[in-house]
Amino acid sequence: MSKGFLWFVQNNDKTDYVKLSVELARSIKKHNTHNNICIVTDKNTKIDNKIFDHVIVLEDDESINQNQKFSNEYKAFNLTPFTHTIKL
């Protein structure tokens, strides 16, 4: 059984979600050391931080032309590498 947190990280013109996700991951790693972290991103968002245990790059980004990137959220539980997932 694997446990972990999963969320989407897709930057837009106004917000650097990678930076925010690194801070969130640091907090999770500090208080939930037994859980892993998986982020789902698009091909245009660059992830250079090693704090994430899994980085999944979307093959089909349904929110590519949108500023608010919510169109891929329904894919979360099909993409998760964990048997028990907390979706953030």
Backbone as JSON, one array per atom type, in Angstrom:
{
  "sequence": "MSKGFLWFVQNNDKTDYVKLSVELARSIKKHNTHNNICIVTDKNTKIDNKIFDHVIVLEDDESINQNQKFSNEYKAFNLTPFTHTIKL",
  "N": [[0.84, -1.18, 0.0], [0.63, 2.14, -0.93], [0.96, 5.55, -0.02], [0.1, 8.93, -0.63], [0.36, 12.42, -1.61], [-1.2, 14.36, -4.14], [-1.15, 16.81, -6.66], [-1.93, 19.33, -9.15], [0.31, 21.15, -11.19], [0.51, 23.8, -12.98], [1.7, 26.46, -14.51], [0.62, 29.87, -15.05], [0.15, 33.07, -16.67], [0.21, 34.81, -14.51], [0.87, 33.53, -12.09], [3.33, 31.68, -10.38], [3.24, 28.54, -10.06], [4.95, 26.46, -9.6], [6.9, 27.36, -7.8], [5.23, 27.83, -5.56], [4.38, 25.21, -5.15], [6.72, 23.9, -4.4], [7.15, 24.98, -1.87], [4.85, 24.04, -0.56], [5.34, 21.28, -0.74], [7.65, 21.09, 0.84], [6.57, 21.65, 3.36], [4.8, 19.48, 3.65], [6.62, 17.34, 3.6], [7.95, 17.87, 5.96], [6.03, 17.46, 7.97], [4.69, 15.09, 7.37], [6.26, 12.63, 7.0], [6.08, 10.0, 6.13], [4.6, 9.91, 3.83], [4.41, 10.24, 0.23], [4.99, 12.52, -2.54], [3.34, 13.56, -5.42], [3.31, 15.34, -8.4], [1.43, 16.72, -11.07], [1.97, 17.92, -14.24], [2.35, 20.13, -17.12], [3.8, 20.1, -20.45], [5.01, 22.54, -20.85], [5.69, 23.62, -18.41], [8.39, 23.88, -16.35], [10.08, 21.75, -14.18], [12.39, 21.76, -11.77], [13.06, 20.97, -9.27], [14.0, 18.62, -6.8], [12.43, 17.76, -4.73], [10.01, 16.57, -5.13], [8.5, 13.39, -5.29], [7.37, 12.04, -7.42], [6.91, 13.06, -10.75], [4.61, 13.75, -13.09], [4.08, 14.2, -16.46], [1.68, 15.65, -18.42], [0.29, 14.15, -21.26], [-1.82, 14.9, -22.85], [-2.96, 17.92, -22.64], [-5.67, 19.46, -21.54], [-6.21, 22.02, -20.81], [-4.69, 23.87, -22.11], [-5.17, 26.27, -23.5], [-6.26, 27.91, -21.62], [-6.42, 30.26, -18.91], [-6.94, 29.75, -16.21], [-6.22, 26.73, -14.92], [-7.99, 24.25, -14.78], [-9.07, 22.16, -16.21], [-7.93, 19.63, -16.37], [-8.21, 18.37, -13.99], [-9.96, 16.26, -13.44], [-8.62, 13.99, -14.11], [-7.01, 13.14, -12.08], [-7.19, 10.85, -10.28], [-6.84, 8.76, -11.98], [-4.27, 9.09, -12.8], [-2.66, 8.96, -10.56], [0.1, 7.54, -8.77], [-0.25, 6.2, -6.43], [-1.82, 3.98, -4.05], [-3.43, 4.98, -2.09], [-4.57, 8.14, -2.13], [-4.29, 11.59, -1.45], [-5.81, 14.24, -2.76], [-4.83, 17.42, -3.59]],
  "CA": [[0.0, 0.0, 0.0], [1.39, 3.39, -0.97], [0.18, 6.73, 0.34], [0.74, 10.15, -1.09], [-0.36, 13.63, -1.98], [-1.12, 14.66, -5.56], [-1.79, 18.04, -7.13], [-1.55, 19.78, -10.48], [1.2, 22.32, -11.21], [0.53, 24.37, -14.32], [1.86, 27.91, -14.41], [-0.05, 30.75, -15.99], [0.85, 34.35, -16.83], [0.23, 35.58, -13.27], [1.26, 32.8, -10.89], [4.36, 30.63, -10.49], [2.76, 27.43, -9.23], [6.08, 25.6, -9.24], [7.44, 27.92, -6.56], [4.27, 27.55, -4.5], [4.36, 23.76, -4.92], [7.93, 23.54, -3.67], [6.9, 25.33, -0.47], [3.87, 23.08, -0.06], [6.03, 19.99, -0.6], [8.53, 21.18, 2.02], [5.72, 21.55, 4.53], [4.33, 18.1, 3.75], [7.76, 16.49, 3.97], [8.3, 18.14, 7.35], [5.02, 16.98, 8.9], [4.16, 13.8, 6.94], [7.45, 12.0, 6.42], [5.78, 8.67, 5.59], [3.86, 10.06, 2.57], [5.12, 10.73, -0.94], [4.37, 13.64, -3.25], [3.29, 13.47, -6.87], [2.71, 16.49, -9.06], [1.09, 16.54, -12.48], [2.27, 19.18, -14.9], [2.29, 20.1, -18.57], [5.11, 20.11, -21.12], [5.57, 23.9, -20.83], [6.1, 23.97, -17.06], [9.68, 23.25, -16.03], [10.22, 21.33, -12.78], [13.8, 21.52, -11.51], [13.27, 20.67, -7.87], [14.03, 17.19, -6.5], [11.63, 17.47, -3.54], [8.86, 15.77, -5.54], [8.82, 11.97, -5.49], [6.9, 11.68, -8.76], [6.48, 14.15, -11.61], [3.92, 13.22, -14.25], [3.86, 15.21, -17.5], [0.47, 15.35, -19.18], [0.42, 13.99, -22.7], [-2.92, 15.63, -23.45], [-3.3, 19.02, -21.75], [-6.96, 20.02, -21.95], [-6.33, 23.42, -20.38], [-3.57, 24.59, -22.73], [-5.58, 27.62, -23.92], [-6.99, 28.55, -20.52], [-5.59, 30.88, -17.9], [-7.15, 28.94, -15.02], [-5.93, 25.38, -15.41], [-8.78, 23.26, -14.05], [-9.66, 21.18, -17.12], [-7.31, 18.32, -16.25], [-8.37, 17.89, -12.62], [-10.71, 15.0, -13.38], [-7.68, 12.89, -14.4], [-6.13, 12.94, -10.92], [-7.17, 9.52, -9.69], [-6.33, 7.82, -12.99], [-2.83, 9.33, -12.95], [-1.92, 8.79, -9.31], [0.89, 6.32, -8.59], [-0.48, 5.71, -5.08], [-3.07, 3.27, -3.79], [-4.2, 5.9, -1.24], [-4.17, 9.47, -2.6], [-4.93, 12.8, -1.0], [-5.74, 15.19, -3.87], [-4.84, 18.82, -3.14]],
  "C": [[0.89, 1.25, 0.0], [0.44, 4.56, -0.7], [0.89, 7.97, -0.18], [-0.23, 11.27, -1.4], [-0.16, 13.87, -3.47], [-1.79, 16.0, -5.82], [-1.22, 18.41, -8.48], [-0.72, 21.06, -10.37], [1.3, 22.79, -12.66], [0.57, 25.89, -14.19], [0.96, 28.64, -15.39], [0.71, 32.07, -16.02], [1.04, 35.1, -15.51], [0.88, 34.86, -12.1], [2.3, 31.73, -11.21], [3.97, 29.49, -9.54], [3.87, 26.46, -8.86], [6.68, 26.07, -7.92], [6.52, 27.63, -5.37], [4.24, 26.06, -4.15], [5.59, 23.28, -4.17], [7.74, 23.84, -2.18], [5.88, 24.39, 0.17], [4.51, 21.72, 0.19], [6.96, 20.0, 0.61], [7.73, 21.03, 3.31], [5.22, 20.12, 4.73], [5.45, 17.18, 4.19], [8.16, 16.69, 5.43], [7.33, 17.46, 8.32], [4.44, 15.59, 8.57], [5.26, 12.99, 6.25], [7.18, 10.63, 5.79], [5.02, 8.73, 4.26], [4.76, 10.59, 1.47], [4.34, 11.85, -1.6], [4.47, 13.39, -4.75], [2.67, 14.76, -7.4], [2.47, 16.13, -10.52], [1.25, 17.89, -13.15], [2.12, 19.03, -16.41], [3.69, 20.2, -19.16], [5.78, 21.48, -21.06], [6.07, 24.33, -19.45], [7.35, 23.19, -16.7], [9.77, 22.99, -14.53], [11.68, 20.96, -12.56], [14.07, 21.08, -10.08], [13.13, 19.18, -7.61], [13.18, 16.81, -5.29], [10.43, 16.58, -3.87], [9.28, 14.33, -5.8], [8.44, 11.49, -6.88], [6.5, 12.96, -9.5], [5.89, 13.52, -12.86], [3.66, 14.37, -15.21], [2.66, 14.78, -18.33], [0.78, 15.2, -20.67], [-0.63, 14.81, -23.44], [-3.4, 16.68, -22.45], [-4.58, 19.69, -22.24], [-7.14, 21.47, -21.53], [-5.25, 24.3, -21.0], [-3.94, 26.03, -23.11], [-6.33, 28.38, -22.85], [-6.02, 29.17, -19.53], [-5.72, 30.16, -16.56], [-7.15, 27.48, -15.45], [-6.68, 24.3, -14.63], [-9.27, 22.1, -14.92], [-9.07, 19.78, -17.01], [-7.56, 17.65, -14.89], [-9.07, 16.54, -12.52], [-9.81, 13.78, -13.6], [-6.88, 12.44, -13.18], [-6.06, 11.49, -10.46], [-6.83, 8.43, -10.7], [-4.82, 7.94, -13.15], [-2.02, 8.99, -11.7], [-1.12, 7.48, -9.25], [0.63, 5.63, -7.25], [-1.78, 4.92, -4.98], [-4.0, 4.1, -2.91], [-3.71, 7.31, -1.53], [-4.99, 10.55, -1.91], [-4.72, 13.83, -2.12], [-5.83, 16.6, -3.3], [-5.09, 19.72, -4.33]]
}
